[in-house]
Amino acid sequence: MANVVLVHGAWSDGSVWQEVVAALQDDGHRVLAVQLPLTSLVDDVAWTRRAIATFDGPVILAGHSYGDTVISAAARENTQVRALVFVAGYAPDEGETIPSLSERGAPTPGQQAIRFDDDGWSTLDPGLFGDALGADLPTRTTRALAASQKPTHGACFSAPAERGAWHDLPCAYVLSTDDRILDPGLQRWFADRTEARVTELPTSHLSPVSRPREVAAAIARS
């Protein structure tokens, strides 16, 4: 039985983990899905550390997409965290940002869905949401996710990272081979740099929604 903290990505909330939570709970694990404010990387890291502290013992910390940037910072110098699980996301190191890391990968069609307003908040174009994030999901599902997406401030993406906690912890990586917004080749580079145990899934970016049991299994093995 493990303690598991799950961290969602941009334009999302904790419900993206709903079926992963159910699968982990069915196997007896204690699980908490964080609800990030998505106001800045600093705020999101602080909220995640608060969630970790609600458990008395060691914690497996898993993130999805932008949430992987959050877990890499939240686990830094945190003796409660015993392992990191990156799910189709970023594993930054000191001084790196999401834009600087994205430049390492090939352009993807899903990037065209991102919209920034003048006030710094971003969303995904609802008409492009499904193809960008969930091309393997039913249209009904992606429409609902697009309608309920949570705006994300640009400060989440532009803040430079500190030294990644992945240097000091065992890591796993769940790689989405059919991802249309985060280059699968870049995902593989993150998996290699973190020396992660890799699980490859033929899924879109939203693997916690399309393949929750496989994602849950990768987390539980950590």
Residue pairs with C-beta under 8 A, 6 or more apart in sequence:
1 28
1 29
1 30
2 29
2 30
2 58
2 59
2 60
2 220
3 29
3 30
3 31
3 55
3 57
3 58
3 59
3 60
4 24
4 29
4 30
4 31
4 32
4 59
4 60
4 62
4 219
4 220
5 31
5 32
5 33
5 34
5 48
5 51
5 52
5 55
5 59
5 60
5 61
5 62
6 14
6 17
6 20
6 21
6 31
6 32
6 33
6 34
6 62
6 63
6 64
6 219
7 34
7 36
7 44
7 48
7 61
7 62
7 63
7 64
7 67
7 68
7 70
7 71
7 74
8 14
8 16
8 17
8 33
8 34
8 35
8 36
8 63
8 64
8 65
8 67
9 16
9 63
9 64
9 65
9 66
9 67
9 68
9 89
10 38
10 65
10 66
10 122
10 152
10 156
10 157
11 122
11 123
11 124
11 149
11 150
11 151
11 152
12 64
12 65
12 145
12 149
12 150
13 35
13 36
13 148
13 150
14 33
14 34
14 35
15 33
15 148
16 64
16 145
16 206
16 208
16 209
17 33
17 64
17 208
18 33
18 212
19 208
19 209
19 212
19 213
20 208
20 212
20 215
20 216
20 219
21 31
21 33
22 212
23 212
23 213
23 216
23 217
24 31
24 216
24 219
24 220
25 31
27 216
27 220
29 220
30 55
32 51
32 54
32 55
34 47
34 48
34 51
35 47
36 43
36 44
36 47
36 48
36 67
36 70
37 43
37 44
37 47
38 44
38 150
38 151
38 152
38 153
38 156
39 153
39 155
39 156
40 153
40 155
40 156
40 159
41 69
41 70
41 73
41 155
41 156
41 159
41 161
42 159
44 70
44 156
45 70
45 73
45 74
48 61
48 70
48 71
48 74
49 74
49 78
52 59
52 61
52 74
52 78
52 80
52 81
53 80
55 80
57 80
58 80
58 81
58 82
59 80
59 81
59 82
60 81
60 82
60 83
60 85
60 219
60 222
61 71
61 74
61 75
61 81
61 83
61 84
61 85
62 71
62 84
62 85
62 86
62 87
62 219
62 222
63 69
63 70
63 71
63 72
63 84
63 85
63 86
63 87
63 89
64 87
64 88
64 89
64 207
64 208
65 87
65 88
65 89
65 90
65 182
65 205
66 89
66 90
66 98
66 152
66 156
66 157
67 87
67 89
68 86
68 87
68 89
68 90
68 91
68 190
69 89
69 90
69 92
69 98
69 156
69 161
71 84
71 86
71 165
72 84
72 90
72 91
72 92
72 161
72 164
72 165
72 166
73 161
73 162
73 164
73 165
74 81
74 165
75 81
75 84
75 165
75 169
76 162
76 163
76 164
76 165
77 165
78 165
81 165
81 169
82 169
82 170
83 169
83 170
83 171
83 172
83 222
84 165
84 166
84 169
84 170
84 171
84 172
84 194
84 222
85 171
85 172
85 173
85 174
85 218
85 219
85 222
86 166
86 171
86 172
86 173
86 174
86 190
86 191
86 194
86 196
87 173
87 174
87 207
87 208
87 215
87 218
88 174
88 175
88 176
88 179
88 182
88 187
88 205
88 207
89 182
89 187
89 190
90 98
90 101
90 182
90 190
91 164
91 166
91 171
91 173
91 190
91 193
91 194
92 98
92 101
92 161
92 164
93 161
93 163
93 164
93 167
93 193
94 160
94 161
94 162
94 163
94 164
95 160
95 161
96 160
96 161
97 157
97 158
97 159
97 160
97 161
98 156
98 157
98 158
99 157
99 158
101 186
102 111
102 182
102 186
104 186
104 189
105 182
105 183
105 185
105 186
105 189
106 183
106 185
106 186
107 183
108 179
108 180
108 181
108 182
108 183
109 131
109 132
109 180
110 128
110 131
110 132
110 133
110 179
110 180
110 181
110 182
110 205
111 132
111 181
112 128
112 132
113 124
113 125
113 128
113 129
113 131
113 132
113 133
113 181
114 122
114 124
114 125
115 122
115 123
115 124
115 125
116 122
116 154
117 123
120 153
120 154
120 155
121 151
121 152
121 153
121 154
122 151
122 152
122 153
122 154
122 157
123 149
123 151
123 152
124 132
124 133
124 146
124 149
126 143
126 146
126 147
126 149
129 142
129 143
129 145
129 146
129 149
130 137
130 139
130 142
130 143
130 146
131 180
132 180
132 181
132 205
133 142
133 145
133 180
133 181
133 204
133 205
133 206
134 141
134 142
134 145
134 204
134 205
134 206
134 209
134 210
135 178
135 180
135 204
136 178
136 203
136 204
136 210
137 204
137 206
137 209
137 210
141 209
145 206
145 209
164 194
166 193
166 194
166 196
170 197
170 222
171 194
171 195
171 196
171 197
172 196
172 197
172 198
172 199
172 218
172 219
172 221
172 222
173 187
173 190
173 191
173 194
173 196
173 197
173 198
173 199
174 198
174 199
174 201
174 207
174 214
174 215
174 218
175 184
175 187
175 188
175 191
175 198
175 199
175 200
175 201
176 182
176 184
176 187
176 201
176 203
176 204
176 205
176 207
177 184
177 200
177 201
177 202
177 203
178 184
178 202
178 203
178 204
179 187
179 203
179 204
179 205
180 204
180 205
181 205
182 205
188 198
190 196
191 198
197 221
197 222
199 214
199 217
199 218
201 207
201 211
201 214
201 215
203 210
203 211
204 210
207 214
207 215
208 215
